[in-house]
Amino acid sequence: MLAVTLGAMLFAGAADAGNSTTSVPLPPLEVHASAQRASRRAVSILVTTSYQASVLVYGQIGWGINTKKGKHARLIVALDGGRQTVSPGRVAIFEVKLPRSVLRRLHRLTPRQSLKARIAASASDASGRKAVDRVVVKLRGLARRQ
């Protein structure tokens, strides 16, 4: 009985080996992001991917502040560009709206001064591969001379 079962298992394994397909690894998912200032209140992020993928655009911007106790602290504000499905070879445009606190800060800075917004585009496709591309956008001050 043991010999028959073992023989059947060996035969079944040999039959499966002939029908198996070799899996070819897919090339890595690539995402490319570039930025341009769309208006005074938003930044446009242009994103392309190598495969169809769901892309999330997010980031942050920060600057130093003085507290009431005379200490120095850093204020960090989150930025959100939303999520879109991007097809390969197509350019998706994400509008990252600047929050009111960032706009108030930019109106206090002269055009020689600036803030840096660090924005990331994170892509994930149906097979679970992930890729991230980061962009740094320089936001010039908007204060007018008097």
FENCOR-V394086 format. One line per field, one symbol per residue. ss: DSSP state (a for helix, b for strand, c for the rest). phi: phi as a letter, one per 40 degrees, with the letter a starting at -180 (. if undefined). psi: psi as a letter, one per 20 degrees, with the letter a starting at -180 (. if undefined). A space follows every 50 residues. Layout:
# FENCOR-V394086
ss = ???
phi = ???
psi = ???
This chain:
# FENCOR-V394086
ss = caaaaaaaaaaaaaaaaaacccccccccccbbbbbbbccccbbbbbbbbc ccbbbbbbbbbbbbbbcccccbbbbbbbbbbbbbbbcccccbbbbbbcca aaaaaaaacccccbbbbbbbbbbbbccccbbbbbbbbbbbcccccc
phi = .cccccccccccccccccccbccccccccbbbbbbaccacbabcbcbbbc bcacbbbaaaaaacbbcccgccbbbbbcbbbgbacbccgbbbbbcccccd cccccccccccccabbbbbbbbbacccgcbabbbbbbcbccbcccb
psi = ghhggghhhgghhhhhhhiqqppppqqqpqppqqqqogaiirpppppqrh rpqpppprarqqrqqprhjjqprppppqqpiapqppqqiqppppoopprh hgggghiiqrihqrqppopqopqpahijqqqppqppppoqqjpqq.
